[in-house]
Amino acid sequence: MAEKRSIFQEVDSVQKPAATPGGVTRDSGRARRLVRAWLMALFALVVLMVAVGGLTRLTDSGLSITEWAPLSGAVPPMNAADWQAEFDAYRQIPQYQLMNRGMSLAEFKVIYWWEWGHRQLGRVIGLVWALGFFALLVSRNIPPGWTGRLLLLGGLGGLQGAIGWWMVHSGLQEGMISVASYRLATHLGLAFLILGLIAWFMMKLGREEALLMAARRDGDRKLKGMSTGLLHLSFLQILIGALVAGIDAGRNYIDWPLMAGGFFPPGMWTIEPLWRNLFENDGTVQFIHRIVGYIILALAIGVWFAARRTGRMATKRAFDWVMVAIFAQMVLGIVTVMHSSPWYIAIWHQLGAVAVLTLVLRARFLSMYPLAQSVKGAKP
């Protein structure tokens, strides 16, 4: 039992600290910066993955590797015999027999390297995630409450690899010369979900929790709701765009604003049962992609006008950039279709979708967590 002291007894002028600094975690600001820098690297890699994946699809390279070997597949063919074995396996699938019969080994190597690079980049992303996560965990540089969110990214990345093979496997079936479009949409949709989560986490880590909680009280609920609707519709458009790519619908009906001289393309509902037209009829799928694009532009204009009324200049500028990105993406989409979707234009259209999604997320974030500003920066 501690010895009793008189209330008049002097105490030491130097007080012992209640807790050792860094006992639970290192400086929280430093931890947030480290995690954010790691997420930035992952974000850049996933954007690169989306671009390489798009080019793999546009060059019809995705079926050149006919097996899923997560570990041994990291090593490419090392000699002539290995290359011949890979080529012989490719010549057994319908894509070669129905579309590429007579392809030379040299031509096969071109499409092989695209698919191998795509898969290898996936392995690199998984490695960067694992090394970064466990390094941050061991060094206690994960801010409180963030471990589960960062684990979620790793889990979604692993799921993406499995879905990638599920997609490729569909293209190896009898009568198929490319992967199933709905599986391609699932694969691309998950990539954009991962990208969106990384971007959102980066934004939240850019400010301390206390500042975010304070900013949330000043959030604009109307702008948050409108930007959420715009976000969902943009994501839906990305999925529809994957369906367009999956059946090469962007290479037909190259007139605009009409389609084959009319508002509706001919034969919109010729496939039985009717629902299959929504996924397999090139005219129907491209028509839906166009109409949803017009709706997104109209909604973006409405959101932009609503944002004009906010006194938060950073929020207002964020919605300005959303408007610019959506308009540019629409123009780029029209140019892509009118040139029958060549890869060197189509890939920029796909990257434009990344820009739109990221900028909409940023505008939504600033509507929820507006930046503090001086009286001079306020709306007059």
C-alpha positions, -999 to +999 in steps of 0.1 A: +000+000+000+013+034-009+025+057+019+002+085+028+014+120+022+005+153+038-015+176+016+013+202+022+040+179+010+059+192-020+059+170-051+086+166-077+086+193-103+093+167-130+063+145-136+066+111-150+047+106-183+014+088-181+023+067-211+053+061-233+050+080-266+045+056-294+035+028-271+004+020-290+013+035-324+039+059-337+029+095-343-006+092-358+001+119-384+032+101-395+013+068-397-014+084-418+012+098-442+029+064-445-003+045-452-014+072-477+019+071-496+015+033-498-020+037-511-009+062-537+016+036-550-013+010-551-036+035-569-010+042-596-004+004-601-042-003-603-046+025-629-018+010-649-035-024-645-067-010-659-048+004-689-029-028-696-061-048-692-078-026-717-050-030-742-050-067-736-087-068-745-083-044-775-055-065-790-075-098-784-047-111-763-066-122-732-069-159-742-033-164-753-024-181-719-048-211-715-041-220-678-041-203-645-009-209-626-006-182-599+030-192-590+047-210-619+029-187-644+052-159-633+080-174-654+075-169-691+087-194-718+125-196-716+133-216-747+120-227-781+104-258-767+085-238-740+072-214-766+061-242-789+042-258-760+024-226-752+016-220-789+003-256-793-020-251-763-034-219-778-040-236-811-064-260-793-089-233-783-118-219-804-102-184-808-073-197-828-094-221-848-122-197-856-104-163-858-066-167-858-060-199-878-026-197-896-011-173-870+027-176-868+046-182-836+060-147-839+025-133-840+015-154-811+043-141-790+029-105-793-004-114-778+012-137-753+034-109-739+003-087-734-015-113-714+016-123-695+023-086-686-013-082-674-011-112-651+024-102-639+013-067-630-015-084-609+012-103-591+032-071-585+001-054-571-005-083-547+031-082-536+031-045-530+000-048-510+013-077-489+047-062-482+033-028-474+005-041-452+027-063-431+055-037-428+030-012-416+014-037-392+047-048-377+060-013-373+026-002-357+021+024-384-015+016-391-039+042-376-066+029-352-096+015-371-078+011-404-065-025-403-098-040-415-101-015-443-066-023-456-073-060-453-104-055-473-083-042-502-061-073-501-091-096-500-107-078-530-074-080-549-073-118-543-109-121-555-100-101-586-074-126-595-100-155-592-126-135-612-099-129-639-095-166-644-133-171-643-135-146-671-107-161-692-121-196-687-154-185-704-134-177-736-119-212-738-153-228-742-167-243-774-177-216-800-162-187-780-136-164-796-135-139-767-144-139-730-181-136-719-190-099-718-208-101-685-177-117-669-156-089-684-180-064-669-176-081-635-138-081-638-137-044-648-163-034-623-143-049-594-112-031-606-130+002-604-144-007-570-109-013-557-097+019-573-125+039-558-119+025-523-082+033-525-090+068-537-115+073-509-091+060-482-064+083-495-088+113-492-098+103-456-062+098-446-053+133-459-068+149-428-068+139-391-099+122-377-107+152-355-106+176-385-128+152-405-154+150-377-154+188-374-157+193-411-186+168-414-208+191-393-205+216-421-211+191-449-237+198-477-262+170-476-278+180-509-246+180-528-236+147-511-268+131-523-266+144-558-229+134-562-237+100-548-263+096-575-238+107-601-212+083-587-236+053-590-247+062-625-210+067-636-202+032-622-231+017-641-219+034-673-185+018-667-201-016-665-221-010-697-189+002-714-174-032-705-203-049-722-197-027-753-160-038-753-169-074-746-188-078-779-169-051-799-201-031-801-181+001-803-168-009-838-202-008-854-227+020-859-200+047-864-224+076-872-234+101-845-259+113-832-279+087-852-272+050-855-273+036-890-293+067-900-320+064-873-324+072-836-327+035-828-304+010-844-319-017-866-328-051-851-326-040-815-347-069-803-340-097-828-322-121-804-344-145-784-351-144-756-354-107-755-332-101-724-301-114-743-302-083-765-292-062-735-259-081-734-253-096-768-269-073-794-242-048-805-267-022-816-288-024-784-257-024-760-242+006-778-276+025-778-279+020-740-243+032-735-251+063-755-284+071-737-268+066-702-240+089-713-266+116-721-283+111-688-250+114-669-242+146-687-276+161-678-273+150-642-237+165-641-250+198-653-277+198-626-251+189-599-227+216-613-254+243-610-263+232-575-226+234-566-226+271-578-245+280-546-220+267-521-197+291-503-169+265-502-145+274-530-126+240-529-159+221-532-171+244-560-138+239-579-141+201-574-175+201-592-160+223-619-135+195-626-162+169-626-181+188-652-149+192-674-141+155-671-176+142-679-179+165-709-144+155-722-153+118-716-184+122-737-166+139-766-139+112-764-165+085-765-181+100-796-147+103-813-140+066-804-172+053-819-169+075-851-134+060-856-146+025-850-128+022-817-091+019-826-071+008-796-051+041-794-083+061-789-103+035-770-077+032-743-079+069-736-117+066-733-111+038-707-087+060-687-111+088-690-135+067-669-108+065-642-106+103-642-144+107-640-148+082-612-119+097-591-131+133-596-167+125-587-154+107-555-133+138-547-162+162-552-185+139-530-158+138-504-155+176-503-193+180-501-192+157-470-160+171-455-156+207-468-122+223-463-120+252-438-115+285-455-109+321-445-135+348-447-118+361-478-124+327-495-161+327-487-188+333-512-196+370-515 
